[in-house]
Amino acid sequence: QVQLVESGGGSVQAGGSLRLSCAASGTIFRLNTMGWYRQAPGNQRDLVADISNFGSTDYADSVKGRFTVSRDNAKSTVYLEMNNVKPEDTAVYYCNLRALGRNRWGQGIQVTVTS
């Protein structure tokens, strides 16, 4: 059973920075992609950024140049460095691990950007 535990959320002023972390535990297939999705009230859950175990990354257009996704394979942990945040970044952020065609999700963590 894979568990994902997120940390680092909270409230930040527009233009500020925040760092999210997600630690995975359990039996994890080594070939996997970890990343972050977000969901604002009334919206669907969308990809923010993800990174494969080989280091290949993908970003939503809205966060390119502001957010950076990284991972520590030894710790099975993925990070999201959020810089120059905007009020529209306010959402619940979910950690995701995808392996062997299956998705695992964290419980979600709130990020609120105030103007």
C-alpha positions in Angstrom: 0.0 0.0 0.0 1.4 3.4 -1.1 0.9 6.4 1.1 1.6 10.0 0.2 1.9 12.7 2.9 2.0 16.3 1.9 3.4 19.2 3.9 4.3 22.9 3.5 1.0 24.5 2.6 -0.5 27.5 4.1 -1.1 31.2 3.4 1.3 33.5 1.5 1.1 36.9 0.1 1.1 37.5 -3.6 4.6 37.6 -4.9 5.9 35.4 -2.2 7.2 31.9 -2.1 6.1 28.5 -0.7 7.6 25.0 -0.8 5.5 21.9 -0.8 6.8 18.4 0.0 5.3 15.0 -0.5 6.8 11.9 1.0 5.8 8.5 -0.4 6.0 5.3 1.6 5.2 1.7 1.0 5.9 -0.5 -2.0 6.8 1.8 -4.8 7.7 0.7 -8.3 10.9 2.4 -9.2 9.7 3.5 -12.6 7.2 6.2 -11.6 6.2 9.8 -12.1 5.5 12.0 -9.1 3.9 15.4 -9.2 1.4 17.9 -8.1 -2.2 18.7 -9.1 -4.5 21.4 -7.8 -8.2 22.0 -7.5 -9.8 25.3 -6.8 -13.5 25.4 -5.7 -15.8 24.7 -8.6 -12.9 23.6 -10.8 -11.6 20.3 -11.9 -8.3 18.9 -10.7 -5.5 19.9 -13.0 -1.8 19.1 -13.4 0.5 21.7 -12.0 3.8 19.9 -12.5 5.3 16.4 -12.5 8.6 14.7 -12.8 9.6 11.2 -13.8 12.2 9.0 -12.0 14.5 9.9 -14.8 14.1 13.7 -14.1 11.8 14.5 -17.1 9.4 17.3 -16.1 6.1 18.7 -17.3 4.5 21.9 -16.3 1.2 23.7 -16.7 1.6 26.8 -18.8 0.2 28.9 -16.0 3.1 28.1 -13.7 6.1 27.9 -16.1 8.9 30.1 -15.0 7.5 30.4 -11.5 7.2 26.9 -10.1 9.9 24.2 -10.0 9.3 20.5 -9.4 12.1 18.3 -8.1 12.5 14.9 -6.4 14.8 13.0 -4.2 14.6 9.4 -5.3 16.4 8.1 -2.3 13.8 9.7 0.0 10.8 9.0 -2.4 9.9 12.6 -2.0 8.8 15.2 -4.5 8.9 18.9 -4.0 7.2 21.9 -5.5 9.0 25.3 -5.2 6.4 28.0 -5.8 7.8 31.5 -6.5 6.1 34.7 -7.4 2.7 33.2 -6.4 -0.5 34.8 -7.5 -4.0 34.8 -6.1 -5.1 32.4 -8.9 -2.7 29.8 -7.5 -5.0 29.4 -4.5 -6.2 25.8 -4.4 -6.0 22.5 -2.7 -2.8 20.9 -3.9 -2.6 17.1 -4.3 0.5 15.0 -4.5 0.3 12.3 -7.1 2.3 9.1 -7.8 1.7 7.3 -11.1 3.2 3.9 -11.7 2.1 0.8 -13.7 -0.9 2.7 -14.9 -2.2 3.4 -11.4 -2.6 6.8 -9.7 -2.1 7.3 -6.0 -3.1 10.5 -4.3 -2.3 12.4 -1.1 -4.9 13.9 1.1 -4.4 17.4 -0.3 -3.0 20.5 1.2 -4.4 24.0 1.1 -2.5 26.9 -0.5 -4.0 30.3 -0.1 -2.4 33.4 -1.8 -3.6 36.7 -0.5 -3.4 40.0 -2.5 
